[in-house]
Amino acid sequence: MPVYNRIAHFADDMTQWRRSIHENPELGYEEVKTAALVAEKLASFGVDQVVTGLGKTGVVGVIKGGPGKRSIGLRADMDALPMSEEGDVAYKSKNAGRMHACGHDGHTTMLLGAARYLAETRNFDGTVYVIFQPAEEGLAGARAMIQDGLFDKFPMDAVYGMHNWPGMQVGHFAIKHGTMMAAADRFDVTIRGRGCHAAQPHNGIDPVFITSQIVGALQSIASRFVDPAEPVVVSVTEIKAGSAYNVIPETAYFRGTIRTLTPETRKRAEELFRQIVNGVAATFGAAVELQYHLGYPPTVNESNAVDLARRVARDLAGDESVHEFPAASMGGEDFAFMLEQKPGSYILVGNGTEGRHARGLHNASYDFNDAALPVGASYWAKLVETALPKS
């Protein structure tokens, strides 16, 4: 197992921290208890400075090695998801409708473990900033921290992120040059027709029918308007309309997400979305209220940072355990905001191939694999010692 001996020595402590966080999940910008635990642990490790309240509930720890001027940032996310946990583990969520279904409890713990090791050993020259970010799940906590002065107050040269990956063996890593994750944009649309008796549809303007035509037509963005070699996903995820069998309602509402990998396709997809929604609605005489929200940008790895991260992972785990991520995921990741500001990279760490550890992210039966905790912490430690070597 690719683990530093000192980190392996306190792996049981890390498991306790992770399970405590798992039992007490908090949503974005509500991570009060989680942030307090992080700040308390960092202080107990003897880090040089602990700053709280950045981006509302974010925490940053400062660890100084030698006198060098170089610096590096390591980022983990802290928030949970608004869903109920299934299963009967002893540390199951105690907060109804809240669950760590994406492994942020593990991400936070791995970075805490690295902070403990780095504060003890100081085997590097320069400064490390450990960044515990709120509100990754759709609420742009990375952007909030940046707007609150993250890179002004902590002027790091580069920033690195990591995420667990169910289905990949513990002790293995995956990374790629360029785009790792997609831009994640959202839309909310209300179609305003004219209600009438369901037996007399000719007397109204049916927003349900019009919405169904729009939903079908939106799939032409990927199939007919964008180069088939350029990935784009358009998903309508919610439709609401009506309340009776015999009434055609006044309005119908739908929302969803569009995922793209390049700025050009992102812009084109929004243009096409607006044209289709407005055009189909106008054809049938309905009015439209449309809100299009530009969300997370694509997560784009910087080339030199990828080379460093890959070398570190290979030195730690062996060449055969470090894989080329085959294609960008269409999932979104707000670490992208940090990579727009600073060079860096985003790497995946294996979460296991069996049971709850192999369940997909955002699954009600998913669980972070405690065996991966010392692996991720060791990766962070080796990354710092390689990026900021002592003379």
C-alpha positions as CSV (number, residue, x, y, z in Angstrom):
1,M,0.0,0.0,0.0
2,P,1.5,3.4,-1.0
3,V,1.5,5.0,2.4
4,Y,4.0,7.0,4.5
5,N,4.9,5.1,7.6
6,R,4.1,8.1,9.9
7,I,0.7,8.6,8.3
8,A,0.0,4.9,8.6
9,H,0.7,5.2,12.3
10,F,-2.2,7.6,12.8
11,A,-4.6,6.1,10.2
12,D,-7.0,5.0,12.9
13,D,-7.2,8.6,14.1
14,M,-8.1,9.6,10.5
15,T,-10.8,7.0,10.4
16,Q,-12.4,8.4,13.5
17,W,-12.3,11.9,12.1
18,R,-13.9,10.8,8.9
19,R,-16.7,8.9,10.5
20,S,-17.4,11.8,12.9
21,I,-17.8,14.1,9.9
22,H,-19.9,11.5,8.1
23,E,-22.3,11.2,11.0
24,N,-22.8,15.0,11.0
25,P,-23.2,16.1,7.4
26,E,-23.8,19.7,6.6
27,L,-24.9,21.4,3.4
28,G,-23.1,24.1,1.6
29,Y,-22.4,27.3,3.6
30,E,-23.8,25.5,6.7
31,E,-20.6,23.5,7.5
32,V,-20.3,25.2,10.9
33,K,-19.5,22.0,12.9
34,T,-17.3,20.6,10.2
35,A,-15.3,23.8,9.9
36,A,-15.0,24.0,13.7
37,L,-13.6,20.4,13.8
38,V,-11.2,21.3,11.0
39,A,-10.0,24.4,12.7
40,E,-9.6,22.6,16.1
41,K,-7.6,19.8,14.5
42,L,-5.3,22.2,12.6
43,A,-4.6,24.1,15.8
44,S,-3.8,20.9,17.7
45,F,-1.4,19.9,14.9
46,G,0.6,23.1,15.5
47,V,0.1,24.7,12.1
48,D,1.4,28.2,12.0
49,Q,-1.9,30.0,11.3
50,V,-5.6,29.0,11.1
51,V,-8.0,31.3,9.3
52,T,-11.8,30.7,9.5
53,G,-14.8,32.3,7.8
54,L,-13.3,32.6,4.4
55,G,-16.1,32.2,1.9
56,K,-18.5,32.1,4.9
57,T,-17.5,28.7,6.3
58,G,-14.1,28.0,4.7
59,V,-10.9,27.3,6.6
60,V,-7.3,27.8,5.6
61,G,-4.3,26.5,7.5
62,V,-0.8,27.9,6.9
63,I,2.2,25.6,7.4
64,K,5.7,26.9,6.9
65,G,8.7,24.7,6.2
66,G,12.1,26.3,5.3
67,P,12.6,30.0,4.5
68,G,11.9,29.5,0.8
69,K,9.5,31.9,-1.0
70,R,7.7,29.2,-3.0
71,S,4.2,28.1,-2.0
72,I,1.5,25.6,-2.8
73,G,-2.2,25.2,-2.0
74,L,-4.0,21.9,-1.4
75,R,-7.7,22.0,-1.5
76,A,-10.5,19.7,-0.1
77,D,-14.3,20.2,0.0
78,M,-16.4,19.8,3.1
79,D,-20.1,19.9,2.2
80,A,-22.7,17.1,2.0
81,L,-25.7,16.5,-0.2
82,P,-29.4,17.0,0.5
83,M,-30.3,13.3,0.4
84,S,-31.0,10.5,2.8
85,E,-28.5,7.8,3.5
86,E,-29.4,4.1,2.9
87,G,-27.6,1.3,4.7
88,D,-26.9,0.5,8.3
89,V,-23.2,1.4,9.0
90,A,-22.6,2.4,12.6
91,Y,-21.6,5.9,11.6
92,K,-24.7,6.6,9.4
93,S,-25.8,10.2,9.0
94,K,-27.6,11.6,12.1
95,N,-29.0,14.5,10.1
96,A,-32.2,13.7,8.3
97,G,-32.0,14.4,4.6
98,R,-28.3,15.0,4.7
99,M,-25.6,12.7,3.5
100,H,-21.9,12.6,2.5
101,A,-22.7,10.8,-0.7
102,C,-19.7,12.3,-2.6
103,G,-16.9,11.6,-0.2
104,H,-16.2,15.1,0.9
105,D,-15.9,13.7,4.4
106,G,-12.9,11.6,3.1
107,H,-11.4,14.5,1.2
108,T,-11.5,16.7,4.3
109,T,-9.9,13.9,6.4
110,M,-7.1,13.2,3.9
111,L,-6.1,16.8,3.9
112,L,-6.2,16.9,7.7
113,G,-4.0,13.9,7.8
114,A,-1.5,15.6,5.4
115,A,-1.6,18.7,7.5
116,R,-0.7,16.8,10.6
117,Y,2.2,15.1,8.9
118,L,3.5,18.3,7.3
119,A,3.2,20.3,10.6
120,E,5.2,17.5,12.4
121,T,7.9,17.0,9.9
122,R,8.4,20.3,8.1
123,N,10.3,18.4,5.4
124,F,9.9,21.1,2.7
125,D,11.1,24.5,1.9
126,G,8.4,27.2,1.6
127,T,4.8,27.5,2.6
128,V,1.8,25.1,2.3
129,Y,-1.8,26.4,2.4
130,V,-4.3,23.7,3.3
131,I,-7.7,24.9,2.0
132,F,-11.0,23.5,3.3
133,Q,-13.7,24.7,1.0
134,P,-17.4,25.0,1.6
135,A,-20.3,24.5,-0.8
136,E,-18.8,22.6,-3.7
137,E,-22.2,20.9,-4.5
138,G,-23.7,23.5,-6.8
139,L,-23.1,26.6,-4.7
140,A,-19.7,27.7,-5.9
141,G,-17.8,27.7,-2.6
142,A,-14.5,28.0,-4.5
143,R,-15.6,31.2,-6.1
144,A,-16.8,32.5,-2.8
145,M,-13.4,31.9,-1.2
146,I,-11.7,33.6,-4.1
147,Q,-14.0,36.6,-3.9
148,D,-13.2,36.7,-0.2
149,G,-9.5,37.1,-0.9
150,L,-8.2,33.5,-0.9
151,F,-5.4,34.2,-3.4
152,D,-4.7,37.7,-2.1
153,K,-4.3,36.7,1.5
154,F,-2.5,33.4,0.7
155,P,-0.5,34.1,-2.5
156,M,0.2,30.5,-3.5
157,D,2.1,29.7,-6.7
158,A,-0.1,26.7,-7.6
159,V,-3.1,24.9,-6.3
160,Y,-4.0,21.2,-6.4
161,G,-7.2,19.2,-5.9
162,M,-8.2,15.5,-5.5
163,H,-11.4,13.5,-5.6
164,N,-12.1,9.9,-4.8
165,W,-13.2,7.6,-7.7
166,P,-15.5,4.6,-7.0
167,G,-14.7,1.6,-9.1
168,M,-10.9,2.3,-9.1
169,Q,-8.8,0.2,-6.8
170,V,-7.6,1.7,-3.5
171,G,-3.9,2.8,-4.0
172,H,-4.5,3.7,-7.6
173,F,-4.7,7.2,-9.2
174,A,-5.9,8.7,-12.5
175,I,-5.2,12.0,-14.2
176,K,-5.0,13.6,-17.6
177,H,-3.7,16.7,-19.3
178,G,-6.3,19.3,-20.2
179,T,-10.0,19.2,-19.3
180,M,-10.9,16.7,-16.5
181,M,-14.4,17.8,-15.8
182,A,-17.2,19.7,-17.7
183,A,-18.7,23.1,-17.4
184,A,-22.0,22.7,-15.5
185,D,-24.7,25.2,-16.4
186,R,-28.3,25.2,-15.3
187,F,-31.6,26.4,-16.7
188,D,-35.1,27.2,-15.3
189,V,-38.0,27.7,-17.8
190,T,-41.6,28.6,-17.3
191,I,-44.0,28.2,-20.2
192,R,-47.1,30.4,-19.9
193,G,-50.1,29.2,-21.9
194,R,-53.8,29.6,-21.4
195,G,-55.7,27.2,-19.1
196,C,-58.9,25.5,-20.2
197,H,-61.0,22.3,-19.7
198,A,-59.0,19.2,-20.7
199,A,-61.9,18.1,-23.0
200,Q,-61.6,21.4,-24.9
201,P,-57.9,21.9,-25.6
202,H,-58.7,24.1,-28.6
203,N,-59.9,26.8,-26.2
204,G,-56.5,27.1,-24.5
205,I,-52.7,27.0,-25.1
206,D,-51.4,23.8,-23.6
207,P,-48.1,24.4,-21.8
208,V,-47.7,20.7,-21.0
209,F,-47.8,19.8,-24.7
210,I,-45.4,22.7,-25.5
211,T,-43.0,21.7,-22.8
212,S,-42.9,18.1,-24.2
213,Q,-42.1,19.4,-27.6
214,I,-39.3,21.6,-26.2
215,V,-37.8,18.7,-24.2
216,G,-37.6,16.6,-27.3
217,A,-36.3,19.3,-29.5
218,L,-33.5,20.2,-27.0
219,Q,-31.9,16.8,-27.7
220,S,-31.1,18.1,-31.2
221,I,-28.4,20.3,-29.8
222,A,-26.2,17.3,-29.3
223,S,-27.5,15.2,-32.2
224,R,-27.8,17.8,-35.0
225,F,-26.1,21.1,-34.1
226,V,-22.8,20.3,-32.4
227,D,-19.9,18.3,-33.8
228,P,-20.5,14.6,-32.8
229,A,-16.8,14.5,-31.6
230,E,-17.5,17.4,-29.2
231,P,-19.3,16.2,-26.0
232,V,-22.4,18.0,-24.9
233,V,-25.1,16.8,-22.5
234,V,-28.6,18.4,-22.2
235,S,-30.7,16.9,-19.4
236,V,-34.1,18.1,-18.3
237,T,-34.3,16.8,-14.7
238,E,-37.6,18.2,-13.4
239,I,-41.0,19.1,-14.9
240,K,-44.0,20.5,-13.0
241,A,-47.4,21.3,-14.3
242,G,-51.1,20.9,-13.4
243,S,-53.0,19.5,-10.5
244,A,-56.1,17.8,-11.9
245,Y,-57.1,15.2,-14.5
246,N,-59.5,17.5,-16.4
247,V,-57.7,20.8,-16.3
248,I,-55.1,22.0,-18.8
249,P,-53.0,24.3,-16.6
250,E,-51.9,27.9,-17.2
251,T,-48.2,27.1,-16.8
252,A,-45.6,24.4,-16.9
253,Y,-42.1,24.6,-15.5
254,F,-39.0,22.6,-16.2
255,R,-35.3,22.8,-15.3
256,G,-32.1,20.9,-15.9
257,T,-28.4,21.1,-16.8
258,I,-26.2,21.5,-19.8
259,R,-22.6,20.1,-19.7
260,T,-19.9,21.0,-22.1
261,L,-16.1,20.8,-22.3
262,T,-15.0,23.9,-24.2
263,P,-15.8,27.6,-24.1
264,E,-16.9,27.5,-27.7
265,T,-19.4,24.6,-27.2
266,R,-20.6,26.1,-24.0
267,K,-21.5,29.4,-25.7
268,R,-23.1,27.6,-28.7
269,A,-25.2,25.3,-26.5
270,E,-26.6,28.3,-24.6
271,E,-27.5,30.0,-27.9
272,L,-29.2,27.0,-29.3
273,F,-31.1,26.4,-26.0
274,R,-32.5,29.9,-26.1
275,Q,-33.4,29.6,-29.8
276,I,-35.2,26.3,-29.3
277,V,-37.2,27.2,-26.2
278,N,-38.3,30.6,-27.5
279,G,-39.0,29.3,-31.0
280,V,-41.1,26.3,-30.0
281,A,-43.1,28.3,-27.5
282,A,-43.7,31.0,-30.1
283,T,-44.9,28.5,-32.6
284,F,-47.7,27.4,-30.3
285,G,-48.5,30.9,-29.0
286,A,-47.0,30.6,-25.5
287,A,-44.9,33.0,-23.5
288,V,-41.6,32.1,-21.9
289,E,-39.7,33.0,-18.8
290,L,-36.2,31.7,-19.1
291,Q,-33.3,31.8,-16.7
292,Y,-29.9,30.4,-17.8
293,H,-27.3,30.2,-15.1
294,L,-23.6,29.9,-16.1
295,G,-22.3,27.6,-13.4
296,Y,-18.9,25.9,-13.0
297,P,-16.4,26.3,-15.8
298,P,-14.5,23.3,-17.2
299,T,-11.9,21.9,-14.9
300,V,-8.7,22.3,-16.9
301,N,-5.4,20.9,-15.7
302,E,-2.2,22.8,-16.4
303,S,0.4,20.7,-18.2
304,N,3.4,21.1,-15.9
305,A,1.2,20.6,-12.8
306,V,-0.2,17.3,-14.3
307,D,3.4,16.1,-15.0
308,L,4.3,16.9,-11.3
309,A,1.2,15.2,-9.9
310,R,1.7,12.1,-12.1
311,R,5.3,11.8,-11.1
312,V,4.4,12.1,-7.4
313,A,1.7,9.5,-7.7
314,R,4.0,7.1,-9.6
315,D,6.8,7.6,-7.1
316,L,4.3,6.8,-4.3
317,A,2.3,4.0,-5.8
318,G,4.3,2.7,-8.8
319,D,3.8,3.2,-12.5
320,E,1.3,0.4,-12.8
321,S,-1.0,2.1,-10.3
322,V,-1.2,5.5,-12.0
323,H,-3.6,5.6,-15.0
324,E,-4.4,8.0,-17.8
325,F,-8.0,9.2,-17.2
326,P,-9.4,8.2,-20.6
327,A,-11.9,11.0,-21.2
328,A,-13.2,14.1,-19.4
329,S,-16.1,13.4,-17.0
330,M,-19.3,15.3,-17.8
331,G,-19.6,16.0,-14.0
332,G,-18.9,19.5,-12.8
333,E,-16.4,20.6,-10.2
334,D,-16.0,24.1,-8.7
335,F,-12.3,23.6,-8.2
336,A,-12.3,24.8,-11.8
337,F,-12.6,28.4,-10.4
338,M,-9.3,28.0,-8.6
339,L,-7.7,26.5,-11.7
340,E,-8.8,29.6,-13.7
341,Q,-6.8,31.7,-11.3
342,K,-3.7,29.5,-10.6
343,P,-1.9,26.7,-12.4
344,G,-2.6,23.3,-10.9
345,S,-4.2,20.0,-11.4
346,Y,-7.0,17.7,-10.3
347,I,-6.3,14.0,-9.6
348,L,-8.5,11.0,-8.8
349,V,-7.8,8.5,-6.1
350,G,-9.3,5.0,-6.0
351,N,-12.1,4.4,-3.6
352,G,-12.4,0.6,-4.1
353,T,-14.1,-1.9,-6.4
354,E,-16.6,-3.6,-4.1
355,G,-19.8,-2.9,-2.2
356,R,-20.6,0.6,-1.0
357,H,-17.1,1.9,-2.0
358,A,-17.8,1.1,-5.7
359,R,-21.3,2.7,-5.8
360,G,-21.5,5.8,-7.9
361,L,-21.0,9.2,-6.4
362,H,-24.3,10.8,-5.2
363,N,-25.7,7.3,-4.6
364,A,-27.7,6.8,-1.3
365,S,-25.7,3.7,-0.6
366,Y,-22.2,5.1,-1.4
367,D,-19.6,5.3,1.3
368,F,-16.0,6.7,1.3
369,N,-13.4,3.9,1.8
370,D,-11.4,4.5,5.0
371,A,-8.5,2.5,3.5
372,A,-8.0,5.3,1.0
373,L,-7.5,7.9,3.8
374,P,-3.7,7.3,4.3
375,V,-3.2,6.9,0.6
376,G,-4.6,10.4,-0.1
377,A,-2.8,12.0,2.8
378,S,0.5,10.4,1.7
379,Y,-0.1,11.7,-1.9
380,W,-0.5,15.3,-0.5
381,A,2.6,14.9,1.7
382,K,4.7,13.7,-1.2
383,L,3.4,16.3,-3.5
384,V,4.5,19.1,-1.1
385,E,7.9,17.5,-0.5
386,T,8.4,17.1,-4.2
387,A,7.1,20.6,-5.2
388,L,9.0,22.4,-2.4
389,P,12.1,20.3,-1.8
390,K,14.6,21.3,0.8
391,S,18.0,22.4,-0.7
